[in-house]
Structure formats: C-alpha cells, structure tokens
Amino acid sequence: MNKIIKLSFLLGIGFCLLPSACVKEGDEDGRYKLLSRTWIETKILTNGQSAVAPGRQHIFFSNLKYRRICAVNENCIPAPDGDWSLLTDSTLQTVFNTEINIYIIRKLDNANLWLEYKSGKNKIQLQMQSR
C-alpha cells in the first residue's frame, strides 16, 4: 500500500511539472519569434552614460543565422553570417566573425530590444529598435 501511495505521489508531481515545462518552452518560442527580425542600434549606454550609437544593424534570422551590418560611416570588414541562440530566457549568444558574445536581454518586445554586456570593467547597454 505504501508503494502505491509513493508511486501515485510521484506521478502526480510529474503531471504537475509537465505543463510548466511546456509553458517555459512556449515562452522561449515566443522570444525566438520576437528576436527574429532586423534591429537598429538607436542608443548605447556605457556605465549609464549615453554614447553615440553608430546605427549598426543586427539581423537575427529565424533559421538562427546572425548578420551584423556596419553603419554608414563605420569602417568594417565584411564577414560571413554567424549564429545566434537563446541560452536562457534572458541570455542571448551570438557567434560572429570568430567572436562569441553573450548578452543579458533587458527588454524585448515588438519594437525594442535592449541588450547588456560587460566589456572589461564597463557595462554596455545596446538599445535597438525594430526596423
């Protein structure tokens, strides 16, 4: 009798956890859809201080390819497409031109994407808008 109660308890926990896992996965799918578009840098904050945003474009393709397009007055070397993925609900990774960058997603909706990362002792926040 004791084994039946333990088994029922474990099955009950399993059924409770299963829907929550599906919801989390569903949220992640929504984030992939929100990210899959072209974003233009509109503002850069370095340690909370505003800096000039060069206007780079970041393109997150739905097939998980990533392209960064330099701004008009920026001197850049063309590079092949990279890759992107969500490591967690709030962590984005890009691999581009031998660089691996990990960002914390501070804001994500249909119009805005704010990413934050550390560069040495500096905290950088990229504020982008959907194109």
KELUMVO-313262 format. One line per 2 residues: number of its first residue (from 1); for each residue x, y, z of N, C-alpha, C. Coordinates in Angstrom, 1 decimal. Layout:
NUM> X:Y:Z:X:Y:Z:X:Y:Z | ...
//
This chain:
1> 0.8:-1.2:0.0:0.0:0.0:0.0:0.9:1.3:0.0 | 1.9:1.2:0.8:2.8:2.3:0.9:3.5:2.7:-0.5
3> 3.9:1.6:-1.2:4.5:1.8:-2.6:3.5:2.4:-3.5 | 2.2:2.1:-3.4:1.2:2.6:-4.3:1.1:4.1:-4.0
5> 1.1:4.5:-2.8:0.9:5.9:-2.4:2.1:6.7:-2.9 | 3.4:6.2:-2.8:4.6:6.8:-3.3:4.5:7.0:-4.8
7> 4.1:5.9:-5.5:4.0:6.0:-6.9:3.0:7.0:-7.4 | 1.9:7.0:-6.7:0.8:8.0:-7.1:1.3:9.4:-6.8
9> 2.1:9.6:-5.7:2.6:10.9:-5.4:3.6:11.4:-6.5 | 4.5:10.4:-6.9:5.5:10.8:-7.9:4.8:11.1:-9.3
11> 3.8:10.3:-9.6:3.1:10.5:-10.9:2.4:11.9:-10.8 | 1.8:12.2:-9.7:1.1:13.5:-9.5:2.1:14.6:-9.7
13> 3.3:14.5:-9.1:4.3:15.6:-9.3:4.7:15.7:-10.7 | 4.9:14.5:-11.4:5.3:14.5:-12.8:4.2:15.2:-13.7
15> 3.0:15.0:-13.4:1.9:15.6:-14.2:1.8:17.1:-13.9 | 2.2:17.5:-12.7:2.2:19.0:-12.3:3.4:19.7:-13.0
17> 4.5:19.0:-13.1:5.7:19.6:-13.7:5.6:19.7:-15.2 | 5.0:18.7:-15.8:4.9:18.6:-17.3:4.3:19.9:-17.9
19> 3.2:20.4:-17.5:2.6:21.6:-18.1:3.5:22.8:-17.9 | 4.2:22.9:-16.8:5.1:24.1:-16.6:6.3:24.0:-17.5
21> 6.8:22.8:-17.8:7.9:22.7:-18.8:7.4:23.1:-20.2 | 6.2:22.8:-20.5:5.6:23.2:-21.8:5.5:24.7:-21.9
23> 5.0:25.3:-20.8:4.8:26.8:-20.8:6.2:27.5:-21.0 | 7.2:27.0:-20.3:8.5:27.6:-20.4:9.0:27.5:-21.8
25> 8.8:26.3:-22.4:9.3:26.2:-23.8:8.5:27.1:-24.7 | 7.2:27.2:-24.5:6.4:28.1:-25.3:6.8:29.5:-25.2
27> 7.2:30.0:-24.0:7.8:31.3:-23.8:9.0:31.5:-24.6 | 9.9:30.5:-24.6:11.1:30.6:-25.4:10.8:30.7:-26.8
29> 9.9:29.9:-27.4:9.5:30.0:-28.8:9.1:31.5:-29.1 | 8.3:32.1:-28.2:7.8:33.5:-28.4:9.0:34.4:-28.5
31> 10.0:34.2:-27.6:11.2:35.1:-27.7:12.0:34.9:-29.0 | 12.1:33.7:-29.5:12.7:33.4:-30.7:12.0:34.2:-31.8
33> 10.7:34.2:-31.8:9.9:34.9:-32.8:10.1:36.4:-32.7 | 10.1:36.9:-31.5:10.3:38.4:-31.3:11.7:38.8:-31.7
35> 12.7:38.0:-31.5:14.1:38.3:-31.9:14.3:38.3:-33.4 | 13.6:37.4:-34.1:13.9:37.1:-35.5:13.4:38.2:-36.4
37> 14.2:39.3:-36.5:14.0:40.4:-37.3:15.2:41.3:-37.4 | 15.1:42.4:-38.0:16.2:43.4:-38.1:16.1:44.4:-37.0
39> 17.2:44.7:-36.3:17.2:45.7:-35.2:18.3:46.7:-35.5 | 18.0:48.0:-35.3:18.9:49.0:-35.5:19.3:49.7:-34.2
41> 20.6:49.8:-33.9:21.1:50.5:-32.7:20.6:51.9:-32.7 | 19.9:52.3:-31.6:19.5:53.7:-31.5:20.2:54.5:-30.4
43> 20.7:53.7:-29.4:21.3:54.3:-28.2:22.3:53.3:-27.6 | 23.4:53.8:-27.2:24.4:53.0:-26.4:24.6:53.7:-25.1
45> 24.6:52.9:-24.0:24.9:53.4:-22.7:26.2:52.7:-22.2 | 27.1:53.5:-21.8:28.3:52.9:-21.2:28.4:53.4:-19.7
47> 28.2:52.4:-18.8:28.1:52.7:-17.4:27.0:53.7:-17.1 | 25.9:53.7:-17.8:24.8:54.6:-17.6:24.9:55.9:-18.4
49> 26.1:56.2:-19.0:26.3:57.4:-19.7:26.0:57.2:-21.2 | 25.3:58.1:-21.8:24.9:58.0:-23.2:26.2:58.1:-24.1
51> 26.3:57.3:-25.1:27.3:57.4:-26.1:26.7:57.4:-27.5 | 27.4:57.8:-28.5:26.9:57.9:-29.8:26.7:56.5:-30.4
53> 25.5:56.2:-30.8:25.1:54.9:-31.4:25.5:55.0:-32.9 | 26.3:54.1:-33.4:26.7:54.2:-34.8:25.6:53.8:-35.8
55> 24.6:53.2:-35.3:23.5:52.8:-36.2:23.7:51.4:-36.9 | 24.5:50.6:-36.3:24.6:49.2:-36.8:23.3:48.5:-36.9
57> 23.2:47.6:-37.8:22.0:46.7:-37.9:22.4:45.3:-37.4 | 21.5:44.7:-36.6:21.7:43.4:-36.2:20.5:42.6:-36.7
59> 20.8:41.6:-37.5:19.7:40.8:-38.1:19.8:39.4:-37.5 | 18.7:39.0:-36.9:18.5:37.7:-36.3:17.5:36.9:-37.2
61> 18.0:36.0:-38.0:17.2:35.3:-38.9:16.5:34.1:-38.2 | 15.3:33.7:-38.7:14.6:32.7:-38.0:15.3:31.3:-38.1
63> 16.2:31.2:-39.0:17.0:29.9:-39.1:18.2:29.9:-38.2 | 18.2:30.9:-37.2:19.3:31.1:-36.2:20.6:31.6:-36.8
65> 20.6:32.1:-38.0:21.8:32.8:-38.5:21.7:34.3:-38.1 | 22.9:34.9:-38.0:23.0:36.2:-37.4:23.9:37.0:-38.4
67> 23.5:38.3:-38.7:24.3:39.2:-39.5:24.4:40.5:-38.8 | 25.5:41.1:-38.8:25.7:42.4:-38.3:26.2:43.3:-39.5
69> 25.4:44.4:-39.7:25.8:45.3:-40.8:26.3:46.6:-40.2 | 27.4:47.0:-40.7:28.1:48.2:-40.2:27.3:49.4:-40.6
71> 27.4:50.5:-39.8:26.8:51.8:-40.0:27.5:52.4:-41.2 | 26.8:53.5:-41.7:27.3:54.2:-42.9:28.8:54.7:-42.8
73> 29.1:55.3:-41.7:30.4:55.9:-41.5:31.4:55.0:-40.7 | 31.0:53.8:-40.6:31.9:52.8:-39.8:32.8:52.0:-40.8
75> 34.0:51.9:-40.4:35.0:51.2:-41.2:35.0:49.7:-40.7 | 34.4:48.8:-41.4:34.2:47.4:-41.0:34.7:46.5:-42.2
77> 35.1:45.3:-41.7:35.5:44.3:-42.7:34.3:43.4:-42.9 | 33.8:43.1:-44.1:32.7:42.2:-44.3:33.0:40.8:-43.7
79> 32.0:40.2:-43.2:32.2:38.9:-42.6:31.0:38.0:-43.0 | 31.2:36.7:-43.0:30.0:35.8:-43.3:29.1:35.8:-42.1
81> 27.9:35.4:-42.4:26.9:35.3:-41.3:27.4:34.4:-40.2 | 26.9:34.8:-39.0:27.2:34.0:-37.8:26.0:33.2:-37.3
83> 25.9:32.9:-36.1:24.8:32.2:-35.5:24.3:32.9:-34.2 | 23.1:32.6:-33.8:22.6:33.2:-32.6:21.7:32.1:-31.9
85> 21.6:32.2:-30.6:20.7:31.3:-29.8:20.4:31.9:-28.5 | 19.3:31.5:-27.9:19.0:31.8:-26.5:19.6:30.8:-25.6
87> 20.4:31.2:-24.7:21.0:30.3:-23.7:20.0:30.0:-22.6 | 19.3:31.1:-22.2:18.2:31.1:-21.2:17.1:32.0:-21.7
89> 16.1:32.2:-20.9:15.0:33.2:-21.3:15.6:34.6:-21.4 | 16.6:34.9:-20.6:17.1:36.3:-20.6:18.6:36.4:-21.1
91> 19.1:35.3:-21.7:20.5:35.4:-22.1:20.6:35.0:-23.6 | 21.2:35.9:-24.4:21.4:35.7:-25.8:22.9:35.5:-26.2
93> 23.1:34.6:-27.1:24.5:34.4:-27.5:24.6:34.6:-29.0 | 25.6:35.4:-29.5:25.9:35.5:-30.9:27.3:35.0:-31.2
95> 27.5:34.4:-32.3:28.8:33.9:-32.7:29.0:34.6:-34.1 | 29.9:35.5:-34.2:30.1:36.3:-35.4:31.5:36.6:-35.6
97> 32.1:36.3:-36.8:33.5:36.6:-37.2:34.4:36.2:-36.0 | 34.4:35.0:-35.6:35.2:34.4:-34.5:34.9:35.0:-33.1
99> 34.0:35.9:-33.0:33.6:36.4:-31.7:32.4:35.7:-31.1 | 32.5:35.4:-29.8:31.3:34.8:-29.1:30.9:35.9:-28.1
101> 29.7:36.4:-28.3:29.2:37.4:-27.4:28.0:36.9:-26.6 | 28.0:37.2:-25.3:26.8:36.8:-24.5:26.2:38.1:-23.9
103> 24.9:38.2:-24.2:24.2:39.4:-23.7:23.1:39.0:-22.7 | 22.8:39.9:-21.8:21.6:39.8:-21.0:20.5:40.6:-21.7
105> 19.4:40.0:-21.9:18.2:40.7:-22.5:17.5:41.5:-21.4 | 17.6:42.8:-21.5:16.9:43.7:-20.5:15.5:44.1:-20.9
107> 15.3:44.2:-22.2:13.9:44.5:-22.7:13.8:43.9:-24.1 | 12.6:43.2:-24.3:12.3:42.6:-25.6:10.8:42.7:-25.8
109> 10.4:43.5:-26.9:9.0:43.5:-27.3:9.0:43.7:-28.8 | 7.9:43.9:-29.4:7.8:44.1:-30.9:8.7:45.2:-31.4
111> 8.9:46.3:-30.6:9.6:47.5:-31.1:11.0:47.6:-30.5 | 11.3:47.0:-29.4:12.5:47.3:-28.6:13.3:46.1:-28.3
113> 14.6:46.1:-28.4:15.5:45.1:-27.9:16.6:45.8:-27.2 | 16.8:45.6:-25.9:17.9:46.2:-25.1:18.7:45.0:-24.6
115> 20.0:45.1:-25.0:21.0:44.0:-24.6:22.1:44.7:-23.8 | 22.5:43.9:-22.8:23.6:44.4:-21.9:24.7:43.4:-21.8
117> 25.9:43.9:-21.8:27.1:43.1:-21.7:28.2:43.8:-21.0 | 29.2:43.1:-20.5:30.4:43.7:-19.9:31.5:43.7:-20.9
119> 32.3:44.8:-20.9:33.5:44.9:-21.7:34.6:45.5:-20.7 | 35.4:44.6:-20.2:36.3:45.0:-19.2:35.6:45.3:-17.9
121> 35.8:46.5:-17.4:35.1:47.0:-16.2:33.8:47.8:-16.6 | 33.6:47.9:-17.9:32.4:48.7:-18.3:31.2:47.9:-18.6
123> 30.0:48.4:-18.2:28.7:47.8:-18.5:28.2:48.5:-19.7 | 27.9:47.8:-20.8:27.4:48.4:-22.0:26.0:48.0:-22.2
125> 25.1:48.9:-22.6:23.7:48.6:-22.9:23.5:49.1:-24.4 | 23.1:48.1:-25.2:22.7:48.5:-26.6:21.2:48.6:-26.6
127> 20.7:49.7:-27.0:19.2:49.9:-27.2:18.9:49.9:-28.6 | 18.1:49.0:-29.1:17.8:48.9:-30.5:16.3:48.9:-30.7
129> 15.9:49.3:-32.0:14.5:49.3:-32.3:14.3:48.5:-33.6 | 13.2:47.9:-33.7:12.9:47.0:-34.8:12.7:47.9:-36.1
131> 13.2:47.3:-37.1:13.1:48.0:-38.4:11.9:47.5:-39.2
//
